[in-house]
Amino acid sequence: MALDSAGIAAMPACAGADADGTGGGLFAWRGGADGRDHSPPPALPGWQRSAYAPRRGGSRSLLLAILALHGLAIAGVLAARAEIGRHSLPVMKTFDVRLAPPPPDAPPPPPATANLAPAATVQPAPATLVAPPALIAVPAPTLAAPPAAQPVPAAAPAAAPAGRPAMAEGGDLSATMVSAPPPRYPIESRRRCEQGAVLLAARLDTEGRVAALEIARSSGHDRLDRAALEAVRRWRWSPVMRDGVAVPVRGTVEIPFILSNAAGRC
């Protein structure tokens, strides 16, 4: 037994103390100079201390989990790149196509030259000299006194050819008319109150029919002029006789167009 500074004998630890010296045995030193208990706190049981101690297999499992997560992330990135590459837009390729220039036009064939035979040169025939005839002396004629002039009878007027009788001037042909239907007054001319007289120059054949007709003086309205021409072309005259022969005649016909003012519109 040993003595401390206070002179108190300290008892050694019993054989039943813990192997780590924490005083977990049956007996422990409980005395001191001040009489207080200076023994260390009791050690925790083994089942409690093992809960806070690091486990030997935990680090390995955590490392394997981290590696597995990294592997999954890398696999996802590779799969996404493959999907994007598969659905990428097609690349348009351009080709430079150059057309060959059209062949030049063939030159026109040279004009065919006609094989013209050379013109034959005509040699002039040698002139033949003819001797002039010998002059024969002719006696001079004797001039006799001219006879007295006889009176020449007047020539008879030439008769008109039988096939074509002479044209007669009839003047106003209204006196020899046989059939003369009146002209039709145009309706539009009535509405517009158009009036006037048309003078026509007519040439009649040997049968009294109109052979030629033209306007000598207009009425001033085209509709009235046309109506007069259409009516007179159907008229008939008695033939004009000269020396018992029917001859063509030339004269004039006047067609008046006059509206009555009974309606009071014109």
GITAUR-V503760 format. One line per field, one symbol per residue. ss: DSSP state (a for helix, b for strand, c for the rest). A space follows every 50 residues. Layout:
ss = ???
This chain:
ss = cbbcccccbbcccccccccccccccccccccccccccccccccccaaaaa aacccccaaaaaaaaaaaaaaaaaaaaaaaaaaaaacccccccccccccc cccccccccccccccccccccccccccccccccccccccccccccccccc cccccccccccccccccbbbbbaaaabbbcccccccaaaaaccccbbbbb bbbbcccccbbbbbbbbccccaaaaaaaaaaacccbbccbbbccbbbcbb bbbbbbbccccccccc
